[in-house]
Amino acid sequence: VVTLSFLLALCFLANGQKVKYKDIYVWLANKQYVEAEPFLRRYLKENDDNPNAFLYMGIILEQNAQKNDVLKEGARSLANMDSSKLFFDKALALMTEKELKRNDEYYESFKRRDLRTGEYGVKLSDIQFFIEKQLQGLRERSDKIKLLNFYFALTDSMYRHSQRRYMELRQQ
């Protein structure tokens, strides 16, 4: 897998051609988001009509936000979450039944068995529900980070104030 990733990267670098989503999807399907991110960004600059690409970019940015330390890199984490929300919103707006039928291989992770019919497939409502849950989680997490940063700043200022008062009392 590593050699395959390396060879794909070499192919991308050697050719000045357009980035093809099916080549990027190999990394995305294997959850190799770090390797896929720069190529996906380049792809999205050139193509703004692929909801699956927007969906995965949202997932990548959400994971990047979760990796950031909320106290040391709170602003970066919030920026990643805001960007993730933007990409999820774009994916939600572009997602249609026609898109699912045309590119069903890109939605393998959303395939479920329909309890009524017994058929195995992808439903638009499942993907929309997933995106809405991700958006809700991002909103909640960003609110918590903002509140945490507020209380951290308040605690820090109270500590500094207490330290100054202590020094004053000590000098007296």
Residue pairs with C-beta under 8 A, 6 or more apart in sequence:
1 30
1 32
4 26
5 27
5 32
5 35
8 23
8 26
8 27
9 35
11 23
12 19
12 23
12 39
18 46
19 39
19 42
19 43
19 46
20 43
21 43
21 47
21 50
21 52
21 53
23 39
24 36
24 39
24 40
24 43
24 53
25 52
25 106
27 33
27 35
27 36
27 39
28 36
28 40
28 56
29 108
33 56
33 59
33 60
33 63
36 56
36 60
37 57
37 60
40 53
40 56
40 57
40 60
41 57
43 50
43 53
44 50
44 53
44 54
44 57
47 53
49 94
50 94
51 90
51 91
51 92
51 93
51 94
51 95
51 96
51 99
52 91
52 99
52 103
52 106
52 107
54 87
54 88
54 90
54 91
54 94
55 87
55 88
55 91
55 95
55 127
55 131
57 87
58 84
58 85
58 86
58 87
58 88
58 91
58 131
58 134
59 84
59 134
61 80
61 81
61 83
61 84
61 87
62 80
62 81
62 84
62 134
62 138
64 80
65 77
65 78
65 80
65 81
65 84
65 138
65 141
68 74
68 76
68 77
68 80
69 77
70 77
70 145
70 148
70 149
71 148
71 149
71 152
74 145
74 148
74 149
77 145
78 142
78 145
78 146
81 138
81 141
81 142
81 145
82 142
84 134
84 138
85 135
85 138
85 139
88 131
88 134
88 135
88 138
89 135
91 131
92 128
92 131
92 132
92 135
95 124
95 127
95 128
95 131
96 124
97 124
100 107
100 122
100 124
100 127
104 121
104 122
107 122
107 127
110 122
110 123
110 126
110 127
110 130
111 120
111 121
111 122
112 120
112 121
112 122
112 123
112 126
113 119
113 120
114 120
114 121
114 123
